[in-house]
Amino acid sequence: MTDPSTSPVTGAPTGPLPPPSAAVRSGLSDGEWHRLHPLTPLLRGGLFLLVILGIVVTNLRDRLIDLFLPGDVDVDLSGPEGDAIDYIIENELIFIALLAVLGVLLVVIAVLYISWRAHTFRITGDDVEVRSGVLFRTHRRAPLDRVQGVNLTRPMIARLLGMAKLEVVGAGLDANVKLDYLSTPNAEEVRADILRLASGRQLDAVRSAEARGSRTAAAAAAVEAGVTGLILGAEGPVPEPESVVHIPTGRVIASHLISDSTIWLLLLIGGLIAGSIFGTPWVLFTIIPMLIAFGAYWFRSITRALRYAVAPTPSGMRITFGLFTTITETLPPGRIHAIEVRQPLLWRPANWWSIRVNRLSGRAATDTSSQQFADVLPVGTLVDVDRVLRLMLPDVPAQEWSTAVPTGILGGTKVPMDADFYTTTPRRARWMRIFSWRRNGFLLTDDALYLRRGFLRRTLVILPLARLQSVRIAQGPLARLAHTAAVTGHTVLGQVSGYLGAVDAGDAYELWSHVAAGSVRAAAQDHSHRWDAEAEEATAVAPVEEPVPVAVVAPETVVAPEERP
């Protein structure tokens, strides 16, 4: 089951090295090939077994009716072709039928067993690998330094059996590596090991000592990492970190019932009523299936948002949600490419907000689960928004936080113009944003680009410069007449859009040049891909020039608002 790690002739490494014993705690993270939980075939082949059960029940329906409705009840559901059991009994084929059923069961069990035997995984010092398939073999590998997060999913049936699915999120489309299923304790330990290895600190400490050839240094590094692990625990000081927010069930239900989808539902119902009045009354019958569809959508959305919790851990931000299927997602630092704080129109009286992010989830944007993993805060107050944003942006200076975030969320409505640091739509182009010209604007700092927009739906988009892929400036015919432009910050594909229109053309070009320089500087100083090794790496590199603090709103750090004629 194991691959040789050294050559028997030269003694040189020939395969992936196992992770240092001090950096892992689970016996499944030792670099050896392991199999999944023995009950995995039962959960994976559940649909096939249900089909088999349906066929059996269909053929035994008369026998089941006689069993549960004894007496003089005369029910004939056999149809014109007769009952299969009667045919077997009349032709004395009972023994052959039993052999056929036994043969089918043996074939199914053999296929599931061989599939389980062929499905193995291992965790090395560099990758998480999975091999599967009998006729067509598949070998998937997720490099630890490209891990975007680790999700732990507990479907209802698996949760009753004490099992869970582990999904290692990779940095590409369809790049996720899944371990389904493991026992819940093993899944928790393996997840903590993967995040610890991906963080870089303990692994780099042990490996650097081993590379220097000093056994004493390697042993000391291993002991130090082990003691640190004993103090910190698998994910933090306690098994379940305390959530920084609490969302009441009533708020979750009310927020979905008065969301944007409710407005569309009311508009559709109004259109159908108008069509029945001026057209045919039969159009009204389409309201019932429409209500059923919206009801199912609301039910799924509400059950996914229940039991929501977000808590800080040394491995990143842990997010837990779901009523029937519980999903625990650990989002490491530096894996967030865009943040959007939004408020629908019907949420304004209650002052509720939501947060969604762009991240590399290993799924396409059209995937039905992409929306589920994009929502970080389904609904919360401004206090909840502040707490969650501080977890996702821990390195933002205090002065920048007090100027950029509050004015970005409430700017254009409750913030005076003289206290607003955002560059907004110029006076000559206010006709392009009649209701939102005061809110439509941007702010650039040393760390991020802030974009705010919207009148019916207030939105603040935060684009970390270290994650920004590119910036585009575009002008249409009307924009050229008004000397304005549209700015778009490009990140990984997701639910958050970095588009901002009706910006002064001069401000847009100035923003473009500042973002180009700031992105290069931020990317050069970023070490979040190995977040626990950041402190050690910072001491090894040459000192860099300190960025200008954002406490003073200077032209080189913040594009100040400028009223143009």
Buried (B, 14 or more C-beta within 10 A) or exposed (E): EEEEEEEEEEEEEEEBBBBBBBBBBBEBBBBBEBBBBEBBBBBBBEEEEEEBEEEEEEBBBBEEBEEEEEEEEEEEEBEEEEBBBEEBEEEEEEEEBEEEEEEEEEEBEEBBEEBBEBBBBBBBBBBBBBBBEEEEEEEBBBEBEBBBBBBBBBBEEBBEBEBBBBBBBBBEEEBBBBBBBBBBEBBBBBBBBBBBBBBBBBBBBBBBBBEEEEEEBBEBBBEBBBEBBEEBBBBBEEEEBEBBBEBEEEBBBBBBEBBBBBBEBEEBBEEBEEBBEEEEEEBBEBBEEEEEEBEEEBEBBBBBBBBBBBBBBBBBBBBBBBBEBBBBBBBBBBBBBBBBBBBBBBBEEBEBBBBBBBBBBBBEBEEEEBBBBBBBBBBBBBEBBBBBBBBBBEEBBEBBBEBBBBBBBBBBEEBEEEEBBBBBBBEBBBEBBEEBBBBBBBBBBBBBBBBBBBBEEBBBBBBBBBBBEEBEBEBEEEBEEBBBBBBBBBBBBBBBBBBBBBBBBBBBBBBBEBBBEBBEBBEEBBBBBBBBBBEBEEEEEEEEEEBEEBEEBEEEBBBBBEEEE
